[in-house]
Amino acid sequence: MQTKVLDLKSKSKAILFQTKQSHFLQNWWSRDTYERFQEKNKCFIDHYNNYTFPLLGEIPNYNGPIGVNGRKTLGENIAGKICVKNE
């Protein structure tokens, strides 16, 4: 079974689906489960948005970010928190 993540932004459909042998997508998360998952994601995003590296601001002519974008690093942050290794 292969897992696919689709962002349908629909109130009537869950976001995570799995394909079966027939290759049709089957909804396997309830709306409530998805909403709770999003709440947990928001906690991770907010937490990592607070990580900053002030020394970067002291580099002459540096105009880049001095902090972490929690939304862009969400997958890595969750994996790191639960110690998932990609080998």
N, C-alpha and C positions, 0 to 999 in steps of 0.2 A: 504494500500500500504506500502511495506517495502522498506527502502532505504538501498542500499549496496554501499560500497566504494571499487572499484577495481582499482588497479594500473596496467594498461595495457601498459603504456609507448608507446602508439601507436599514431602517428600523425593523423590517420584517425578516431580515436574513442575518445569519451569523457570518463572521468573517473567515473563520478557519473551516476548511473543507478537506476531505480526503477522497482520493479517487479510488474506486474499486475496480475489479477486473473489467467491468463494463465501460470504464473510463468516464462515467458520469460523476459530477461532483455531488457529494452528499454532505449536508449540513450536520455537524456533530457538536456544535456549541449552541447553548440557549442564549437568548439576548441578555439575560441576567449574568450569565457566566462571562460573556464578552464585555459587558459594562464593568464588572468587577476586575477583569483583566486590564482594562483601560485605566482604571483607578490605580492599580498597582504600577502600571507603566508610568503614570504621571508622577508617582512618588520617586521612581528611579530618575526620571527626567529632571525633576526639581532638585533632587539631591546632587546629581552630577553637574547641573547648571551652576551650582555654587562653587565648583572647583575652579580656582583661578591660579595663575602663575604670575605674580606681580613682577618678577625679574624680567619677564619678556617686555614689559613696558619700559624698562631701563635700557634696552638695546637701542643704540642710535639708529634712526631712520626705520625702525620697525613699526609697521602699521597694521599688523595682523591681529588676530584675536589673542586675548590674554587669559581666556578661560575655555572650558569644555562646553560644547554644544550637546547637552544631554539627549536631545532628540536624535541627533545624527549618530551618537555612539550607543544608543539604547541596547541594541543586540549584544554588543561587546560587554556592556556594563552588566547586563543580566547574566550572561555566560560567565563573566569573571566573578560575580557574586556567588554563583552556585558551583564554581570551579569546573566548568566545562572545558575540556581540552580538545583542540582541533589538531589531530595528528595525521 
